[in-house]
Amino acid sequence: MLKQSIIELEFALLNPEVRHSASTLDRLIHDDFLEIGAMGISFGKTEVLLRLPEENSPKFTVIDIQFRQLSEDIAQLTYRASFKPINALDKRYSLRTSLWKYAVDRWQIIYHQGTPCQPF
């Protein structure tokens, strides 16, 4: 089922082992990827591949996952996530959306945005 596959791919991107593997990230992230981060700064695949493998990845908690298939080759996930960054005092909370595109022979994330929100 497509919904479950896309959710599993999204969760993979939140997994510390995947986040530390540039080769796995390269397979999961579309070349035209764009992220708009919590601070309003946008960046692409190159920046993610340089940054994520070097980060201390927090453990994410995800709730309220919603799935929509927007076209034959585009799917969207929205959800709420919380995490406590390493060396931070408080948890952070965000509303997130990801767009996944079927490209060549696999689904890849092509867009992601995390917007800070009130605790839930």
C-alpha positions as CSV (number, residue, x, y, z in Angstrom):
1,M,0.0,0.0,0.0
2,L,1.4,3.4,-1.0
3,K,0.4,5.2,2.2
4,Q,2.4,2.8,4.4
5,S,5.4,2.9,2.0
6,I,5.6,6.7,2.1
7,I,5.2,6.7,5.9
8,E,8.0,4.2,6.2
9,L,10.3,6.3,4.0
10,E,9.5,9.4,6.0
11,F,10.3,7.5,9.2
12,A,13.6,6.3,7.7
13,L,14.6,10.0,7.3
14,L,14.1,10.5,11.0
15,N,16.1,7.4,11.9
16,P,19.7,8.3,13.2
17,E,21.3,5.4,11.3
18,V,19.8,6.7,8.0
19,R,20.6,10.3,8.9
20,H,24.3,9.4,9.3
21,S,24.5,7.6,6.0
22,A,25.2,9.9,3.1
23,S,24.7,7.1,0.6
24,T,21.2,6.1,2.0
25,L,20.2,9.8,2.1
26,D,21.3,10.2,-1.5
27,R,18.9,7.4,-2.5
28,L,16.0,8.9,-0.5
29,I,16.4,12.5,-1.5
30,H,15.5,13.8,-5.0
31,D,18.1,15.9,-6.8
32,D,15.7,18.8,-6.9
33,F,14.9,18.6,-3.1
34,L,14.1,21.8,-1.3
35,E,13.6,22.2,2.5
36,I,12.4,25.3,4.3
37,G,13.7,24.9,7.8
38,A,12.3,26.1,11.1
39,M,14.2,29.4,10.9
40,G,12.9,30.2,7.4
41,I,16.1,29.3,5.6
42,S,15.9,27.1,2.5
43,F,18.4,24.6,1.4
44,G,18.8,21.6,-1.0
45,K,20.1,18.1,-1.2
46,T,23.8,19.1,-1.3
47,E,23.5,20.9,2.1
48,V,21.5,18.0,3.6
49,L,24.1,15.5,2.5
50,L,26.9,17.6,4.0
51,R,25.1,18.4,7.3
52,L,23.0,15.4,8.4
53,P,25.7,12.7,8.5
54,E,27.7,15.0,10.9
55,E,24.8,15.8,13.3
56,N,23.9,14.2,16.5
57,S,20.4,13.1,15.6
58,P,17.7,13.4,18.2
59,K,14.9,10.9,18.7
60,F,11.7,12.1,17.0
61,T,8.1,11.5,18.2
62,V,5.5,11.7,15.4
63,I,1.8,12.0,15.7
64,D,-1.2,12.9,13.5
65,I,0.1,11.5,10.3
66,Q,-2.0,12.4,7.2
67,F,-1.4,11.1,3.7
68,R,-2.7,12.4,0.4
69,Q,-1.9,11.2,-3.1
70,L,-1.8,14.4,-5.1
71,S,-1.1,12.8,-8.5
72,E,0.2,9.5,-9.9
73,D,3.8,10.4,-9.0
74,I,3.4,12.9,-6.1
75,A,2.3,12.0,-2.5
76,Q,2.1,14.3,0.6
77,L,2.6,13.6,4.3
78,T,1.7,16.0,7.0
79,Y,2.3,15.3,10.7
80,R,3.4,16.8,14.1
81,A,6.8,16.0,15.4
82,S,8.6,16.7,18.6
83,F,12.2,16.1,19.5
84,K,14.8,17.3,22.0
85,P,18.0,18.4,20.3
86,I,21.2,17.1,21.9
87,N,22.4,19.6,24.5
88,A,19.1,21.5,24.5
89,L,17.0,22.0,27.6
90,D,13.5,21.9,26.0
91,K,11.7,19.9,23.4
92,R,10.9,21.4,20.1
93,Y,7.6,21.0,18.3
94,S,6.7,21.4,14.7
95,L,4.1,20.9,12.0
96,R,5.7,19.2,9.1
97,T,4.9,18.5,5.5
98,S,6.8,16.4,3.0
99,L,6.2,15.8,-0.7
100,W,7.4,12.6,-2.2
101,K,7.9,12.1,-5.9
102,Y,8.2,8.8,-7.8
103,A,11.3,9.2,-9.9
104,V,12.7,6.5,-12.2
105,D,12.3,3.5,-10.0
106,R,11.6,4.7,-6.5
107,W,9.9,7.3,-4.3
108,Q,12.1,10.2,-3.2
109,I,11.5,13.2,-1.0
110,I,11.4,16.4,-3.1
111,Y,10.2,19.0,-0.5
112,H,10.0,19.3,3.2
113,Q,9.0,22.0,5.6
114,G,8.9,22.1,9.4
115,T,7.1,25.0,11.0
116,P,7.5,25.5,14.8
117,C,4.3,25.2,16.8
118,Q,3.0,25.2,20.3
119,P,3.6,22.0,22.4
120,F,1.1,19.2,21.9
